[in-house]
């Protein structure tokens, strides 16, 4: 499967950025990888709950 990647710019409050950066460091991931991981986990949970088509 060919995975296509998109680049986006996200504005977020400084405290959220600081928290995400700390979480990424604790999980030994880049900030980008941490955000993608969290999005994928949330999507998987939504699909499991029948919230997503």
C-alpha positions as CSV (number, residue, x, y, z in Angstrom):
1,X,0.0,0.0,0.0
2,X,1.4,3.4,-1.0
3,X,0.9,5.8,1.9
4,X,0.5,9.4,1.0
5,X,1.6,11.9,3.5
6,X,0.3,15.5,3.9
7,X,2.0,18.4,5.5
8,X,-0.2,20.7,7.6
9,X,0.3,23.6,10.0
10,X,-1.4,23.5,13.3
11,X,-1.8,26.3,15.7
12,X,-2.2,25.3,19.4
13,X,-2.0,26.9,22.8
14,X,1.6,27.0,24.1
15,X,0.6,24.9,27.2
16,X,-0.8,22.2,24.9
17,X,2.4,22.2,22.8
18,X,4.5,22.0,26.0
19,X,2.5,19.1,27.3
20,X,2.6,17.2,23.9
21,X,6.3,17.8,23.7
22,X,6.8,16.3,27.2
23,X,4.6,13.3,26.3
24,X,6.5,12.7,23.1
25,X,9.8,12.8,25.0
26,X,8.4,10.4,27.6
27,X,7.3,8.0,24.9
28,X,10.6,8.4,22.9
29,X,8.8,9.8,19.9
30,X,9.1,12.9,17.9
31,X,6.4,15.5,18.4
32,X,5.0,14.6,15.0
33,X,5.0,10.9,15.7
34,X,3.2,11.6,19.1
35,X,0.5,13.6,17.4
36,X,0.0,11.0,14.7
37,X,-0.1,8.2,17.2
38,X,-2.8,10.0,19.2
39,X,-4.8,10.7,16.1
40,X,-4.6,7.0,15.0
41,X,-5.5,5.8,18.5
42,X,-8.5,8.1,18.6
43,X,-9.6,7.0,15.1
44,X,-9.3,3.3,16.0
45,X,-11.4,3.9,19.2
46,X,-14.1,5.8,17.1
47,X,-14.3,3.0,14.5
48,X,-14.5,0.4,17.3
49,X,-17.4,2.4,18.9
50,X,-19.1,2.7,15.5
51,X,-18.7,6.4,15.4
52,X,-17.0,6.5,12.0
53,X,-18.3,5.4,8.7
